Amino acid sequence: MRALCILLVMLLALNSRYVVATEVILWKRNFDMPYIHAAVTNILTLSEEKYGKATLKSSMQIEQGRAFADMANDRGIDIVVAGIDLKRESQAKPIYVPFERGVLGFRICFIHANKPSFTDIKTLDDLKEQKVRFGMGSHWPDKSIFERQGFKTVNSPKYENLFKMLMNDRFDCFARSVGEVSREMAERPEMPLKVEENLVFVYPFGLFAFVSNNNPQLQERLTYGLNKALENGSFLEIFNTYFQELMQTHGIYSRKRLFLENADMSKEALRAINQYGLADFVVAEQ
């Protein structure tokens, strides 16, 4: 009988993490990004009335591929906010609201400071004819998006290495989202980087919060908190605080827009991007 009681206590302790998440572990790169940190904190705060108080903690520093795998397999990370694709949708539970309103699908180029902007590029075919190479993380969904359009990508599993590879002329464009370029340049003042001024690549894509398939309670909590944020206006308020000026600073609406296809997501993910994002997309039937 005593052994049975001990077993029950152990099981309750194991499951308590999913019932009342008093400590929520966010992937470190997300934790260190002011916008993601503010958005997740707001969601957890808005859901306190129903799910109790939660403290947001940072994971250890690891690359995106491992962070997603650790989260999906319950290895010390509760939430990863990352780009969406069909594989990730099958491996974990996404919350179907793009955190940054699909800005992840608005891409501009980091180029070497000594290189000219792509002022003579007018079409995707011009990029191919000039054999422009794109730097991508080996595990990023963007990699397949660009490759399916016929572009050459140069890859690394390590995020930081891509900046060094650009400096060493391993590729021509490090395509980054509008929400990333200013922060990443400020973090590397010693690197001869500049933002290309002529082009913006646009495709359906977005940052979605993912949790483990074994943690439906946290998925419910985040969905509840996001809906509250949408209802009370704080979702849009936080977005405008971090992105409105950036979109103007980088002249997104005055750039030459080059549209790419991305069918590597579910209809539900595309619906969410069209509903909550800055642009509407139609994916042609195959």
N, C-alpha and C positions, 0 to 999 in steps of 0.2 A: 504494500500500500504506500509506504514511504517513497519507494522508487517511482511509483506512478505519479505521486504528487510532484516530485522533483522534475519528472519529465514534462508534466503539464506547465510548471513554472517556466521551464526552459523554452517550451513552444510559445508561451505567451510573450516572453521576452523577445523571441525571434520575430514574432509578428507585430510587436508594438511599434517597430520602426515604420510600418506601413499604416498603422491606425492613427497615431498622432505623431507627426513628423516634427519633433521638437528641435531637431538639427537637420538642416537640409544642405547637402554638399553640392556645390555648383562647380563645374569645370573651371580651373584657375584662369584660363584665358578669358572666359566669360566674366568671371568674378572681377578681373582687372579692367574690363571695358566699362567705363562709366554708364553708358546707355543701358547695356544689358543688366548691369548690377542694379540700376535704378528701376528698371522695368520689372525684374524678378522680385525685388524688395517690395515694390508697390503691390504686386499680385499676392504675395504672401501676407502682407498687411491687410489687404482687403478681404482675405479669406479667413482671417483670425476668428471672426465672430462665429463661424461654422466649424472650423477645424482646429482652433487653438493657436497659440503663439508658436512661431517658428523662427529659429535663428539661422541665418544664411552663413555658411562657412565655405572656404575655398578648398578645392582639391590640391594635390601636389601638381607641379608643373609637368605636363606630359603633352605629347603631340595629339592632334585632333583624332586621328584614326584609333589610337589606343584609348583615348578618353571615351570615344563613342562605344568601343568594345567593352570597356570596364563598366560603363553605365548600363549597357544592355545586359551584361552578365552579372550585375549586382556586386561589383568589385570596388566599392568605396566611393562611387559618384552617383548622385541622385538625379541631377539634371545636366544635360548638355544642350546648349542652344547652338544649332548648326544648320548649314544648308541641307535642303531636303532632296531626296531621290527615292525611287521605288525600293531599293535595297534597304535603306535606312527605315523606311516606313514599315517594311516587313520584319525588321530586327527589333524594333522598339515601338513605343506608343508616342506618336506626335500629338501635340495640342494644336489644332488646326486654325491658328491665327498667326500670320507672319509678324514676328516681333517688330521688324523695322519696315513694315508696309511694303515689302518687296524691293527695298533699296539695294539689297544684295545682288539683284539682277540688273543694276545700273553700274556698269564697270568702266573705269577709266584707267589709263596706263601709267605706271611708273616707268620712266625711261632714264637712261644715264644722262647726267647733266650736260655732257658734251654732245649729245645727239639732238638732231632737230626734231620738231613735232611732225606728225604725219599729215602735213598740210596738203599733200597731193593725193591723199587717199579719199575716194568718194564712195566706193562700194566694197563689198566683201571680196569680190574678185580682184580688186586692186591689191588688197592685202595678200592674197594668195600669189599673185604675179610677182610681188616684191618679196615673197617668201619670208614674211614677218613671223617670227617665232614667239610663242607665248610661254611664260613661266607659270607652272601650276604645281600644287601639292599632289603627290602621288595618289592620295586617298580623297581628294576633293571632288565633289560632283561636277564642278565646272570643267574639269579635265575632259570628261566625255562629251560635254556640251560643245566645246571648241573643236575637239577631234572629229565629232560627227559632221561638223561644218567643213571639214577638210583642212583644218589648220594644224601646223606642226606645234606640238607642245614639248617642252623640256621640263622634266619633273624631278622633285626631291621629296622624300618623306618628311623632311625637317623644314618647317616654316622659315626659320632664321636663315637657313642656307640659301633660300631663293633670292634674298637681297644680295648676298655675296656673289651668287651666280650672275645676277644682272650686272653687277659691277665688273665682272670678268667677261662680259659680252657673250655669255652662254645663250642668251635669248634677248629679244628686242623689247618686249612689253611684259611687264608684270601687272596683269589685269587685277585691279583691286576695286572694292566697292567704294562708293562715295563716302560711306561712313567710316572707312578705314584709312584713307590716304593721308589726311591731315595728321592724325594721331601717329601713324607709322613714320611719317617723315620727321615729326617733332622728336620721336624717340631715337632717331638716328642722324643727328646733326653732322656727324663726321663723314657720312656717306654722300657722294656726289649724285644725289637723286633729284629728279624734278618730275612734275606731273605734266604729261602730254596734254596739249591744250585744244586739240581739234575734234577728237572722237569720243563717243560714248557707245559702248555695247549694251544693248537692252535685250533681256530675255526673261521669261517667267521663272522666278527663283525667289527664295526667301529664307530667312532665319526662322526656324521653328524650334520650340522647346520639345525635347524628347525625354521620356522616362522609361524605365525598365518595364517590360511586359508583365513582370511580377509585382508591379507597384501601381495597381489601378487607383488606389486611394489618392496618391500624389497626382496622377493624371486628373482625377476628379477635382482636386483642390485647385490645381493650376487653371483648369477650364473655368471653374467657378470664379476665381479671382480675375481672370482675363475678361470674362463677361461683365463683371462689376466695373472693371477699368474702362471698358468700352461704354458702359451705361453712364458712368459719372463723368466721362470726359478726360480722365487722367491718362488714359492710354494715348490719346492724341496730344495732350498737353506735354507729356514726356517726349514724345516723338518730335514735336515742334521745337522743343528746347534744344535737342541735340542735332536735328537734321535740317531744319528750315534754312538756317544761315549757311550750312555746308552746301546745300543744293545751289544756292545763289553764288557762293564763293567760287565754286568750280564750274559755274556756267552750264549746268547740265542741260537746260532747255534751249540753249543757243548752240550747242555742239552738233556736229554731224552724227545723226543716230543710225547705228547699224544694228539691225534686228537679227537675233539668232533664234533658232528653234530649240525647244526643250520639252520633249515628250516623256522624259524620264521622271515622271511624278504621277501620282494618282489623280483622278478627277476631283477628289475632295481637296487635295492640296492646291490644284489649279483654281478651283472654286474659291478657296480662301484667299488666294492672292488677288483674284479678280474682285472679290468683295471688299477686302480690307486694304488692298495695295494702292499704289499711285498710278497704275496702268492696268488696262484690260487686255487680255490675250486670248486668242483663239488658236487651239492646236488643230491642225488639219487632220482629218481622218486618214489612217494608213490604208 
